[in-house]
Every structure is written in structure tokens, then in C-alpha cells.
């Protein structure tokens, strides 16, 4: 009876763990559970060369025995949406929609011809609360001393929106009826803007990321994009200005000069860090003779760059 109860417990544990996102964790949990229940539990039979199940390791497939994925596990691991099609599903792409005002497909480079400081989103700045005021003061002190301040990007943290848009590296964009993919040469970051009419994810289950969740819609000759759900860890604007989980951003995107110039008007809000709206307008040039390439951020090399905190004698704040 005791052995039967142990077998039932193991079976239930396996059913639970297989549906976890990390299948490797499921194997570890099952193995530890079997060990904890006692050594008298019967071992799983080793598969033979002729009869090994396709989804289990045989003599030429080393590794622990793993059960096949259930339908629920596949839905979970593949991040299946609850009730709506993926952006690249053929059925979604084939739906009839109003013709977009323009196509952003191409490669773009931030326009810094007037001043290199145009990569910043201020001045003008909004009225900052305590954290923002402190960041501005400390950044000014570091600048006078010739030291970096909160250079988390140099430590290989993602730049995140909106700063990723202003790195001096090209940005390739691919536009489909349902989605725009922005692929940044700078650390090969990816931003996705959904155009298929979906709503923002429920905040209770949303994944916070450095580029946020972006949902766009067309308003006459402009694309309006609302982005929220940002990761805040080591995520700054300009010279170390922090954001909170309440940070949101609305972009009004237009093409000018017969499609040669991309303009974005930003409206950023964060009621925990500044008062009202923070507005900024930036432009990008179409660079048809450029492509992006693979670029990886390597902490063991970046730590020696003169502009990083570690090379200057201290960690990022």
C-alpha cells in the first residue's frame, strides 16, 4: 500500500511539473521527489535500441528520460494567446484591414546632424520628484569630475525604450499588416509593435520588458503607439533618470520628406517620478545603403572601456 501511494504521488508530481514552462526544472523536481520518497521505488526501465520511444533518449540520444509534452504544456511553453491569433499567423495576416498610411520597412539612423546631444530626451525636462532631482544633481557632479554615471548600458544591461532608439547604430524595421519589428544593431535588441487590434495584456499576467508592450493604431497619416509594462531594473532615461512601473509612453509616428525622414513625437508619463507629461520630438534618416549585423555585449570586455563605471573604479549605481 505504501509503495502504491508513493507511485501515485510521483505520477501527480510529474503531471504538475510537465506543464511548467521550464521542462528541465520538471525533470529535476521529479528526480528529487523520487529520491525523497525512498530507494524502494522501482526505477524506470531503460529504453532499448529497437524500442526506445522517439521522445526519449536511446543509446544515441544521451540524457535523462523525459515524458512527451502534453497539449497543455505545448500551449504554455509556446506562449499561446488566450483566444487570439499570433501576429504572423497566415489567417491574421490575410484579414482585410484599412490600408496603412505608410510603410516603415527599411533601415534608419538617428539624426544627430544638428547636435550630438540630440540623442537626449531633454531639456526641456518635466518637474521631477525626489529621485529625478537626485539623478540630475549626481549626473552633473559626475560630468564635472569626468566620470560616468549610471552607465548600465556599458555593463550590458539593455538600453530599453526610449533610449534604445537613439543609440548611434542603425535600426532595421520590417512592417507587416499586423506587426512592426524593430531590430536594433545596438546589442541586437528587438522591439515589437502590434497592429492587429489586440488590447494590452492584463496587468496581472503581463511580462515587463525593457522595450515594453507596444500596441499601435492608425490615425489618418500617423501611427500612434502606446507602450507600457516596462522593466525598471537599471533602466534609465538620459543621464540616469529612473522610471517606475507606472511609466508609459505614447508615440506619434510620421514619415516626412517623401518617406526619407522618420519623425516621432514622444509623450512620456510616470506619476511616481515626475509631474505631468514629458514631451520630446526626434527624427531619423533613411539609410538605404546600410544593414544591421550581429552585435553582442560582452561584460568581460566592456568592463575595460574608459566610459564604463567599472573602468572608472566602481560599479554602476
RARA-V772723 format. One record per residue. N is the residue number from 1. RES is the residue in one small letter. SS is DSSP state (helix for helix, strand for strand, loop for the rest). Layout:
# RARA-V772723
[[N,RES,SS] [N,RES,SS]]
This chain:
# RARA-V772723
[[1,x,loop] [2,x,helix] [3,x,helix] [4,x,helix] [5,x,helix] [6,x,helix] [7,x,helix] [8,x,helix] [9,x,helix] [10,x,helix] [11,x,helix] [12,x,helix] [13,x,helix] [14,x,helix] [15,x,helix] [16,x,helix] [17,x,helix] [18,x,helix] [19,x,loop] [20,x,loop] [21,x,loop] [22,x,loop] [23,x,helix] [24,x,helix] [25,x,helix] [26,x,helix] [27,x,helix] [28,x,helix] [29,x,helix] [30,x,helix] [31,x,helix] [32,x,helix] [33,x,helix] [34,x,helix] [35,x,helix] [36,x,helix] [37,x,helix] [38,x,loop] [39,x,loop] [40,x,loop] [41,x,loop] [42,x,loop] [43,x,loop] [44,x,loop] [45,x,loop] [46,x,loop] [47,x,loop] [48,x,loop] [49,x,loop] [50,x,loop] [51,x,loop] [52,x,loop] [53,x,loop] [54,x,loop] [55,x,loop] [56,x,loop] [57,x,loop] [58,x,loop] [59,x,loop] [60,x,loop] [61,x,loop] [62,x,loop] [63,x,loop] [64,x,loop] [65,x,loop] [66,x,loop] [67,x,loop] [68,x,loop] [69,x,loop] [70,x,loop] [71,x,helix] [72,x,helix] [73,x,helix] [74,x,helix] [75,x,helix] [76,x,helix] [77,x,helix] [78,x,loop] [79,x,loop] [80,x,loop] [81,x,loop] [82,x,loop] [83,x,loop] [84,x,loop] [85,x,loop] [86,x,loop] [87,x,loop] [88,x,loop] [89,x,loop] [90,x,helix] [91,x,helix] [92,x,helix] [93,x,helix] [94,x,loop] [95,x,loop] [96,x,loop] [97,x,loop] [98,x,loop] [99,x,loop] [100,x,loop] [101,x,loop] [102,x,loop] [103,x,loop] [104,x,loop] [105,x,loop] [106,x,strand] [107,x,strand] [108,x,strand] [109,x,strand] [110,x,strand] [111,x,loop] [112,x,loop] [113,x,loop] [114,x,loop] [115,x,loop] [116,x,helix] [117,x,helix] [118,x,helix] [119,x,helix] [120,x,loop] [121,x,loop] [122,x,loop] [123,x,loop] [124,x,loop] [125,x,loop] [126,x,loop] [127,x,strand] [128,x,strand] [129,x,loop] [130,x,helix] [131,x,helix] [132,x,helix] [133,x,helix] [134,x,helix] [135,x,helix] [136,x,helix] [137,x,helix] [138,x,helix] [139,x,helix] [140,x,helix] [141,x,helix] [142,x,helix] [143,x,helix] [144,x,helix] [145,x,helix] [146,x,loop] [147,x,loop] [148,x,loop] [149,x,loop] [150,x,loop] [151,x,loop] [152,x,helix] [153,x,helix] [154,x,helix] [155,x,helix] [156,x,loop] [157,x,loop] [158,x,loop] [159,x,loop] [160,x,loop] [161,x,loop] [162,x,loop] [163,x,helix] [164,x,helix] [165,x,helix] [166,x,helix] [167,x,loop] [168,x,loop] [169,x,loop] [170,x,loop] [171,x,strand] [172,x,strand] [173,x,strand] [174,x,strand] [175,x,strand] [176,x,loop] [177,x,loop] [178,x,loop] [179,x,strand] [180,x,strand] [181,x,strand] [182,x,strand] [183,x,strand] [184,x,strand] [185,x,loop] [186,x,helix] [187,x,helix] [188,x,helix] [189,x,loop] [190,x,strand] [191,x,strand] [192,x,strand] [193,x,strand] [194,x,strand] [195,x,loop] [196,x,loop] [197,x,loop] [198,x,loop] [199,x,loop] [200,x,loop] [201,x,loop] [202,x,loop] [203,x,loop] [204,x,loop] [205,x,loop] [206,x,loop] [207,x,loop] [208,x,loop] [209,x,strand] [210,x,loop] [211,x,loop] [212,x,loop] [213,x,strand] [214,x,strand] [215,x,strand] [216,x,strand] [217,x,strand] [218,x,strand] [219,x,strand] [220,x,loop] [221,x,loop] [222,x,strand] [223,x,strand] [224,x,strand] [225,x,strand] [226,x,strand] [227,x,strand] [228,x,strand] [229,x,loop] [230,x,strand] [231,x,loop] [232,x,loop] [233,x,loop] [234,x,loop] [235,x,loop] [236,x,strand] [237,x,strand] [238,x,loop] [239,x,loop] [240,x,loop] [241,x,strand] [242,x,strand] [243,x,loop] [244,x,loop] [245,x,loop] [246,x,loop] [247,x,loop] [248,x,strand] [249,x,strand] [250,x,strand] [251,x,strand] [252,x,strand] [253,x,strand] [254,x,strand] [255,x,strand] [256,x,strand] [257,x,helix] [258,x,helix] [259,x,helix] [260,x,loop] [261,x,strand] [262,x,strand] [263,x,strand] [264,x,strand] [265,x,strand] [266,x,strand] [267,x,strand] [268,x,strand] [269,x,strand] [270,x,loop] [271,x,loop] [272,x,loop] [273,x,loop] [274,x,strand] [275,x,strand] [276,x,loop] [277,x,strand] [278,x,strand] [279,x,strand] [280,x,strand] [281,x,strand] [282,x,strand] [283,x,strand] [284,x,strand] [285,x,strand] [286,x,strand] [287,x,loop] [288,x,loop] [289,x,loop] [290,x,loop] [291,x,loop] [292,x,loop] [293,x,loop] [294,x,loop] [295,x,loop] [296,x,loop] [297,x,loop] [298,x,loop] [299,x,helix] [300,x,helix] [301,x,helix] [302,x,helix] [303,x,loop] [304,x,loop] [305,x,loop] [306,x,loop] [307,x,loop] [308,x,loop] [309,x,loop] [310,x,loop] [311,x,loop] [312,x,loop] [313,x,loop] [314,x,loop] [315,x,loop] [316,x,loop] [317,x,loop]]
